[in-house]
Amino acid sequence: MIDPPASAPRIVLDTNVCLDLFVFRDPACRDLETAIRAGRLACITRSDCREEWHRVLRYPALGLDDEARVAHELAFDACVMIIDMPPDPSALPRCKDPDDQKFLELARDARAVAVLTRDAAVLALANRVRRAGLFDIVEPRRLARADAPAWWQSVAATLEAA
């Protein structure tokens, strides 16, 4: 298990980003993976999000055998901390897809800096959530751009210095 320092920015990865990182090994996520494995970011989840991850890995469309599925579960567990926290009573915008609301709740409750996602329903809430001062909602590919969020620019700078 990766043990990032308490000062590491907390991030939430939705299931599609987890697939990109742990199953498809998407090159667009390479720096993100490096930051996670170096302990520069603290990836967090809660039990129901982890259960969704396990369920998705069993989808026949992925074509994973038991050995590959277990390897991806272990890779996730090595990089992502489960924290089940009491809900914060502050309001959140409602996601059109109720299955994705849990990622927003987790980010709010754990005081994460961001939710990383490719999901259009979640991305549609980015401006409202940011204006409320809660957290960023970001596509992983945006991390490579000049307008990447400040928290990522700080993390990237520590990776370059290492």
N, C-alpha and C positions, 0 to 999 in steps of 0.2 A: 504494500500500500504506500502510495506517495504521501508524504506528510509535509504539506506546504506550511510555511510559517503563518502565524495568526495575522500578519500584516498583508499576506497575499490577497489580491482582489478576488472576491467570490464571483463565480459565474455559474449560470445554469445552461446546460446543453439540452436542447429538445431532442427527441428521438431521431429525427432525420439527420441532425448533426452528429449524433452518436454513430449512426450508420456510416456516415461519411468518414468519421475518424477511425472507427474500430473495425468495420467490415470492408468498406470500399477503398480505404486508405487514400482518400482524395488528396491530390497534391495541393489543392487550395487550402487544405487544413494542416499542412505540414508545420508551419510556424506555431499554430495553435497547439498542436500536439507536443512540439518541443517545449513550449512554455509550460504546459501542464506537467509533462514528465520531469521538467527541471524544478518543479515546485514554485514557479513564479505566479501561477494562478491556482486557486482552490476551486475545483469543480465540485458542485454540490447537487444532491438530489434528495428526494424523499422516497419512502417505501413504495407509494403508488406509481411514481415515475419509473422506478427501477422495475417494478412488476410489468409495466408497459414495455420496457426494453426487452425483458425476457419473452414476453408474448410476441413481440414483433420479430424476434430472432427465429421464431418457429413458423413464420409465414412461409408457405411452400414456394412463393415467388422468389424468395432469396436463395433457395436451393442449398441450404446449409445442412450438413450432416451433424450428428450429435457431437462429434469431436470438434468441429469448427464452431458450433454454437457455444459449447462450453468454453472454448478458447476466447471467444468474443465476450462472453459473460465475465470471465476472469480479467480480461483486459479492462473492461469497464470498471469492475470492482477495484482494480489496482489504481485507477485514476480518479474515481469519483467517490466522494464521501457522502454517506447517507446521514442526513440530519432531519429528524422529524421535530418540528418546532410548533409551539402553539401559534395559532393564526394571529396575525396583526389585524386589528380592527379597521385600519385605514382602507378606504375604498380603492378599488381597482376598476379600470374599464372592463367590460365583459367581452370576451373573445367570441366571435361567431361560432367557433368550434368549441363546444364545452369540454371536449377531451384535452384541449390545450390550455384551459384556464389554470390547471394545476401548476404549470411551469411559471406562469405569472405570479401566482400565489407564493410559490417557493421563493422566487426572486425577492418579492416584497418581504416575506417573513424572515428570510435569512440576510436581508440587507445586501443582496448581491449587486454588483455594478452592472450586470448585463444578463440578458437571455440571448443565447446564440441560436438562430433558427433560420430555416429557409421557407418556413410555412407562411403563406400569404396572409392568412387570417391573423396570425400573431404579428407579422411585420406591419400590418395595417394599423396597429395600435402604437407604433413606435413614437410618433410625435406626441400623442396624448400622454403616454407614460413618462416621456422625457420632460415635457412641460410641467408635469406634476412633481418633478424632482425625484422620481422613484428609482429608475434604472434605465439603461439603454436596451433597446431591442435591435440586434445587429445580425446581418448575414455574415457568415465567416469570411467570405471573399472580400468584404469591405475592410477587413483588418489589413489587407495589403495596400490599401489606397492611402493617399496623402491625407484624406479627411477622416482617417480612422479615429475612434474615440480616444480621448486623452489617456484613459486608464490603459488602453492597449499600447499606445505610443511609449508609455513608461515601461511597460513589460518588455516590449520589443527592444528598447534601448538596453535593458539589462541583459538580454540574450546576445545582442551584438557585442557588448563589452566582455562577455564571458569567453 
